[in-house]
Amino acid sequence: MSIIYRLWKGPLAALLLLLLTLLQTAPVLACGGLVAPNGSVRLQRATTLVAWHAGIEYYLTSFTYQGDASRLGWIVPLPTAPLRIQEGGAWTLQRLNLEVQRRLLLRGGQPVQFDTASVQVVQRVQIGALNITVVKGSGAAVLDWATQHGFLLDEETRAHLLVYGQASPFFMAVQFDSAQAHQRGLTQGDGTPLLITMRLPQLWVPLEVLAIGTDTVNADLFLLTDQPLYTSDWAYHLGLSPVGGQVPGAPGLEIRLQEPLSETLYHDLVRDRNMGWVWPGSWLTYLSLTAPAPQVTYDLQVSPQPGLMHAVTFGTPPQQPLQLSGFYLPEWVPALPQGTLPILLEVAVLLLFISGLLFWHYRSRGSWIKKVSASWSHR
């Protein structure tokens, strides 16, 4: 399954995926991955689209799991209160995956302090088999709230919630009824696509959460942004494509494809359910994450300008400016359009070749003239 991340401008706060399992009337057991109390349910692959544009982020996600349990759920830390939560597109994630696979075949390739006294329920909504509650409170308060509502949190889950709770007071608790999902024909654990819309200053994609409760992380990530993305300031100014490389500080996170969103793909996406916000002229970036779980200790952050991708420590506050290391050129230095450097190098080589020919020609001609002049002087 693919993760389609559509980047609008704003980091989707640290999204901690802590899946909670409920066996009929038994309490819910929370864990970082999709794991049932008896280990019968495992997260197989996550598919997510994150889009950031004009200060709004759209987060569309769906998960595939293996196994069976009567009820599942998860708790997700959010960077801010959602503007709305609704059912995601019916085919958007699949369509993006098909487009990327086709293109690849063609190419052959500081913490904020919050009140811990109580938890406030911000929003409730039901979408398909998903019962969703957005709460506001500190990590410790949310732990108490979850326990009071029947969630059994292990030590790993508690530790991660406390870390994310230092970055944002918002959490989304989701209960997924797998019995209803089976009635809808989702026998392999295909979840209902969930679309979360938030106002954020920059793009932030939670990835470390996928490593909880599993041995290997497998994810496909699609990003939609206003401009192409880069992995360094030098690459940005030289117009070097990041395709084929890895995001700095993110083991296993490889950039597989990047290109402008085609007219055909744009029209396919915008016609899908609740996907009218997709905008033309955007850039599509596809990243693939395959790594041992202990190596995935990071989230992904993208600066709005010039669109630099960096790994950040999980639990980094979403509103915290990206701390860039190394030498960076001044902002007034112009940047080459992506893909123009090889052309400029070819032109430079051609000009050098022509200059060499001209130099040789005039030098040879000058020698010939001197010989003729010397011959006439002897007569």
C-alpha positions as CSV (number, residue, x, y, z in Angstrom):
1,M,0.0,0.0,0.0
2,S,1.3,3.5,-0.6
3,I,1.6,6.5,1.7
4,I,0.5,9.5,-0.2
5,Y,1.5,12.6,1.4
6,R,0.2,15.8,0.0
7,L,2.2,18.7,1.3
8,W,0.5,21.9,1.9
9,K,2.6,24.3,3.8
10,G,2.5,23.2,7.4
11,P,3.9,20.4,9.4
12,L,1.4,17.9,10.5
13,A,2.3,17.7,14.1
14,A,4.0,14.7,15.3
15,L,1.6,12.0,14.3
16,L,2.1,9.2,16.9
17,L,0.3,6.2,15.7
18,L,-0.5,4.2,18.8
19,L,-2.9,1.5,17.8
20,L,-5.3,0.3,20.4
21,T,-6.9,-3.1,20.3
22,L,-10.3,-4.0,21.9
23,L,-11.5,-7.6,22.1
24,Q,-15.2,-7.4,22.3
25,T,-15.9,-6.1,25.9
26,A,-12.3,-6.3,27.0
27,P,-10.2,-3.1,27.6
28,V,-8.3,-1.5,24.7
29,L,-4.7,-2.3,24.5
30,A,-2.6,0.5,23.0
31,C,0.6,0.0,21.1
32,G,2.7,1.9,18.7
33,G,1.9,-0.4,15.8
34,L,-1.2,-2.3,14.8
35,V,-0.9,-5.1,17.4
36,A,-3.6,-7.0,19.2
37,P,-3.2,-8.3,22.8
38,N,-2.4,-11.8,21.5
39,G,-0.2,-10.5,18.7
40,S,-2.7,-11.6,16.0
41,V,-2.9,-8.1,14.3
42,R,0.1,-6.4,12.8
43,L,0.5,-3.2,10.8
44,Q,1.5,-4.3,7.3
45,R,1.9,-1.1,5.4
46,A,0.8,2.6,5.8
47,T,-0.4,4.7,2.9
48,T,-0.5,8.5,3.4
49,L,-0.8,11.7,1.4
50,V,0.3,15.0,3.0
51,A,-0.4,18.2,1.1
52,W,0.6,21.7,2.2
53,H,-0.6,24.9,0.4
54,A,-1.1,28.5,1.7
55,G,-0.8,27.5,5.3
56,I,-3.2,24.5,5.2
57,E,-2.2,20.9,5.4
58,Y,-4.3,18.0,4.2
59,Y,-3.4,14.6,5.7
60,L,-5.0,11.6,4.0
61,T,-4.0,8.2,5.4
62,S,-5.0,4.6,5.4
63,F,-3.5,1.5,6.9
64,T,-3.3,-2.2,6.0
65,Y,-3.0,-4.8,8.7
66,Q,-2.7,-8.5,8.9
67,G,-4.7,-10.7,11.3
68,D,-8.0,-10.5,13.0
69,A,-9.5,-8.8,16.0
70,S,-13.0,-7.6,16.9
71,R,-11.9,-4.0,17.4
72,L,-8.9,-1.9,16.8
73,G,-7.9,1.7,17.4
74,W,-5.1,4.2,17.7
75,I,-4.1,7.5,19.3
76,V,-2.5,10.1,17.1
77,P,-0.8,13.3,18.5
78,L,-1.8,16.3,16.4
79,P,0.0,19.6,16.0
80,T,-3.2,21.6,16.3
81,A,-6.9,21.3,16.4
82,P,-8.2,20.0,13.1
83,L,-10.3,22.3,11.0
84,R,-12.3,19.2,9.9
85,I,-12.1,15.5,9.8
86,Q,-13.9,13.7,6.9
87,E,-13.8,10.5,4.9
88,G,-10.9,10.6,2.4
89,G,-11.0,10.0,-1.3
90,A,-12.1,6.5,-2.5
91,W,-9.4,6.0,-5.0
92,T,-6.8,8.8,-4.5
93,L,-4.2,6.7,-2.7
94,Q,-4.5,3.9,-5.2
95,R,-4.4,6.3,-8.2
96,L,-1.2,7.9,-6.9
97,N,0.4,4.6,-6.4
98,L,-0.5,3.5,-9.9
99,E,0.9,6.7,-11.3
100,V,4.2,6.5,-9.5
101,Q,4.7,2.8,-10.3
102,R,4.0,3.6,-14.0
103,R,6.5,6.5,-14.0
104,L,9.1,4.4,-12.3
105,L,8.8,1.6,-14.8
106,L,9.1,4.1,-17.7
107,R,12.3,5.5,-16.1
108,G,13.7,2.1,-15.2
109,G,13.7,4.0,-11.5
110,Q,11.7,24.1,22.6
111,P,9.0,22.1,24.4
112,V,5.7,24.0,25.2
113,Q,4.2,23.7,28.7
114,F,0.5,22.8,28.9
115,D,-2.0,22.5,31.7
116,T,-2.1,18.9,32.9
117,A,-5.1,19.2,35.1
118,S,-7.7,18.0,32.6
119,V,-8.5,16.8,29.1
120,Q,-10.9,18.7,26.8
121,V,-12.9,16.9,24.1
122,V,-12.5,19.1,21.1
123,Q,-14.3,17.1,18.4
124,R,-16.2,13.9,17.8
125,V,-17.0,12.4,14.5
126,Q,-17.9,9.0,13.0
127,I,-16.6,8.0,9.6
128,G,-17.5,4.5,8.4
129,A,-16.1,2.0,10.9
130,L,-14.1,4.7,12.6
131,N,-15.2,6.4,15.9
132,I,-13.0,9.5,16.2
133,T,-12.4,11.7,19.3
134,V,-10.0,14.7,19.3
135,V,-8.9,15.7,22.8
136,K,-6.7,18.5,24.2
137,G,-4.4,18.0,27.1
138,S,-0.9,17.2,28.2
139,G,0.7,13.8,27.6
140,A,0.1,12.8,31.2
141,A,-3.5,14.0,31.1
142,V,-4.2,12.1,27.9
143,L,-2.7,9.0,29.4
144,D,-5.2,9.3,32.3
145,W,-8.0,10.0,29.9
146,A,-7.2,7.0,27.8
147,T,-7.0,4.7,30.9
148,Q,-10.4,6.0,32.1
149,H,-11.9,5.1,28.7
150,G,-10.7,1.5,28.7
151,F,-7.3,1.8,26.9
152,L,-4.5,-0.3,28.3
153,L,-1.2,1.5,27.5
154,D,2.1,-0.3,27.7
155,E,5.3,1.4,28.7
156,E,6.4,2.0,25.2
157,T,3.2,3.8,24.3
158,R,3.2,5.9,27.4
159,A,6.8,7.0,26.8
160,H,6.0,8.1,23.2
161,L,2.8,9.9,24.2
162,L,4.7,11.8,26.9
163,V,7.3,12.9,24.3
164,Y,4.8,14.0,21.8
165,G,2.7,15.7,24.5
166,Q,5.6,18.2,25.0
167,A,5.2,19.3,21.4
168,S,1.4,19.6,21.1
169,P,-1.6,19.2,23.5
170,F,-3.9,17.7,20.7
171,F,-4.4,14.0,20.3
172,M,-6.8,12.1,18.1
173,A,-8.2,8.8,19.4
174,V,-9.7,6.5,16.8
175,Q,-11.5,3.2,17.4
176,F,-11.8,0.9,14.4
177,D,-14.4,-1.8,14.4
178,S,-12.9,-4.6,12.3
179,A,-16.2,-6.5,12.4
180,Q,-17.8,-3.7,10.5
181,A,-14.8,-3.5,8.2
182,H,-15.2,-7.2,7.4
183,Q,-18.8,-6.5,6.5
184,R,-17.6,-3.9,4.1
185,G,-15.3,-6.4,2.4
186,L,-12.1,-5.2,4.0
187,T,-10.8,-8.7,4.8
188,Q,-7.1,-7.8,4.6
189,G,-7.4,-4.9,7.0
190,D,-7.8,-2.1,4.5
191,G,-8.9,0.8,6.6
192,T,-11.3,3.7,5.7
193,P,-9.3,6.6,4.2
194,L,-9.2,9.4,6.7
195,L,-8.7,13.0,5.7
196,I,-7.5,15.5,8.4
197,T,-7.3,19.2,7.5
198,M,-5.2,21.5,9.7
199,R,-3.7,24.9,9.6
200,L,0.1,24.5,9.9
201,P,3.2,26.8,9.2
202,Q,5.2,24.0,7.5
203,L,5.1,20.4,6.5
204,W,5.8,17.8,9.1
205,V,5.2,14.0,8.5
206,P,5.3,11.6,11.5
207,L,7.3,8.5,10.6
208,E,8.8,7.2,13.9
209,V,5.4,6.1,15.0
210,L,5.3,3.5,12.3
211,A,8.3,1.7,13.9
212,I,6.4,1.0,17.2
213,G,5.4,-2.6,17.6
214,T,7.1,-3.9,14.4
215,D,10.5,-5.2,13.2
216,T,10.6,-3.5,9.8
217,V,9.0,-0.3,8.6
218,N,7.5,-0.4,5.1
219,A,5.8,2.8,3.8
220,D,5.1,4.7,0.7
221,L,4.9,8.5,1.0
222,F,3.5,10.9,-1.6
223,L,4.0,14.6,-1.1
224,L,2.2,17.4,-3.0
225,T,3.9,20.8,-2.8
226,D,4.0,24.1,-4.6
227,Q,7.6,23.7,-5.7
228,P,10.1,20.8,-6.2
229,L,11.8,19.6,-3.0
230,Y,15.5,19.3,-2.3
231,T,17.8,17.6,0.2
232,S,20.3,20.5,0.6
233,D,20.7,24.2,0.0
234,W,23.4,23.5,-2.6
235,A,21.2,21.2,-4.5
236,Y,18.5,23.8,-4.5
237,H,20.7,26.5,-5.9
238,L,22.2,24.2,-8.5
239,G,18.9,22.8,-9.4
240,L,19.9,19.2,-8.7
241,S,17.1,16.6,-8.5
242,P,17.0,14.6,-5.3
243,V,15.7,11.5,-7.1
244,G,17.8,8.5,-6.3
245,G,19.1,9.9,-3.0
246,Q,18.0,9.7,0.7
247,V,16.7,12.4,3.0
248,P,19.6,13.5,5.2
249,G,19.4,11.9,8.6
250,A,16.6,9.5,7.6
251,P,17.9,5.9,7.0
252,G,15.9,4.0,4.5
253,L,13.9,7.1,3.3
254,E,14.6,7.3,-0.4
255,I,13.3,9.8,-3.0
256,R,12.1,7.6,-5.9
257,L,10.4,10.1,-8.2
258,Q,9.7,13.8,-8.5
259,E,7.8,15.6,-11.3
260,P,5.1,18.2,-11.9
261,L,1.6,16.9,-11.4
262,S,0.3,15.9,-14.8
263,E,-3.1,17.2,-16.1
264,T,-4.4,13.7,-16.3
265,L,-3.5,12.8,-12.7
266,Y,-4.8,16.2,-11.4
267,H,-8.2,15.6,-13.0
268,D,-8.3,12.0,-11.6
269,L,-7.6,13.2,-8.1
270,V,-9.8,16.3,-8.0
271,R,-12.8,14.2,-9.0
272,D,-12.5,11.9,-6.1
273,R,-14.6,12.2,-2.9
274,N,-13.7,15.2,-0.7
275,M,-10.5,15.8,-2.9
276,G,-11.6,19.1,-4.5
277,W,-8.8,20.9,-2.7
278,V,-6.1,19.4,-5.0
279,W,-4.6,22.3,-6.9
280,P,-3.1,22.3,-10.4
281,G,0.6,23.2,-11.0
282,S,1.8,21.3,-7.9
283,W,4.8,19.0,-7.7
284,L,4.5,15.3,-6.8
285,T,7.3,13.7,-4.8
286,Y,7.3,10.0,-4.0
287,L,9.4,8.6,-1.2
288,S,9.8,4.9,-0.1
289,L,10.6,4.0,3.4
290,T,12.1,0.5,4.1
291,A,14.2,0.2,7.2
292,P,14.6,-1.8,10.4
293,A,12.4,-0.3,13.0
294,P,15.2,0.7,15.4
295,Q,16.6,3.0,12.7
296,V,13.4,4.9,12.2
297,T,13.7,7.4,15.1
298,Y,12.8,10.4,13.1
299,D,9.9,12.4,11.6
300,L,10.1,14.3,8.3
301,Q,10.0,18.1,8.1
302,V,10.0,20.3,5.0
303,S,10.8,24.0,5.1
304,P,8.3,26.1,3.0
305,Q,11.0,27.9,1.2
306,P,13.0,26.7,-0.6
307,G,11.5,23.3,0.2
308,L,14.3,21.4,1.9
309,M,13.6,17.9,3.3
310,H,15.2,17.1,6.7
311,A,14.8,14.4,9.3
312,V,14.0,15.7,12.8
313,T,13.9,14.0,16.1
314,F,10.4,12.6,16.8
315,G,8.4,14.7,19.1
316,T,9.9,18.0,17.7
317,P,7.2,20.7,18.1
318,P,5.5,21.2,14.7
319,Q,5.7,25.0,15.0
320,Q,9.4,25.0,15.8
321,P,11.5,26.5,13.0
322,L,13.7,24.1,11.2
323,Q,17.2,24.2,12.5
324,L,19.5,23.9,9.5
325,S,23.1,23.0,9.9
326,G,26.0,23.6,7.6
327,F,26.8,26.4,5.2
328,Y,23.9,28.1,3.3
329,L,24.0,30.6,0.6
330,P,22.3,34.0,1.1
331,E,18.6,34.1,0.1
332,W,19.3,36.7,-2.6
333,V,21.6,34.2,-4.5
334,P,19.5,33.0,-7.5
335,A,18.7,29.3,-7.9
336,L,18.8,27.4,-11.2
337,P,15.6,25.7,-12.3
338,Q,15.7,22.0,-11.6
339,G,17.4,20.0,-14.4
340,T,19.2,23.0,-16.0
341,L,22.7,22.3,-14.6
342,P,23.5,19.4,-17.0
343,I,22.4,21.5,-19.9
344,L,24.6,24.4,-18.8
345,L,27.5,22.1,-18.4
346,E,27.0,20.7,-21.9
347,V,26.8,24.2,-23.3
348,A,30.0,25.2,-21.4
349,V,31.8,22.2,-22.8
350,L,30.6,23.0,-26.3
351,L,31.7,26.6,-26.0
352,L,35.1,25.6,-24.8
353,F,35.5,23.2,-27.7
354,I,34.5,25.9,-30.2
355,S,36.8,28.4,-28.5
356,G,39.7,25.9,-28.8
357,L,39.0,25.4,-32.5
358,L,38.9,29.1,-33.1
359,F,42.1,29.6,-31.2
360,W,43.8,26.8,-33.1
361,H,42.5,28.2,-36.4
362,Y,43.7,31.8,-35.9
363,R,47.0,30.6,-34.4
364,S,47.6,28.4,-37.5
365,R,46.6,31.2,-39.7
366,G,48.9,33.7,-38.0
367,S,51.8,31.3,-38.4
368,W,51.0,30.9,-42.1
369,I,50.9,34.6,-42.6
370,K,54.2,35.1,-40.9
371,K,55.8,32.4,-43.2
372,V,54.4,34.1,-46.3
373,S,55.7,37.5,-45.1
374,A,59.1,36.1,-44.4
375,S,59.2,34.5,-47.9
376,W,58.3,37.8,-49.6
377,S,61.0,39.6,-47.5
378,H,63.7,37.4,-48.8
379,R,62.9,38.1,-52.5
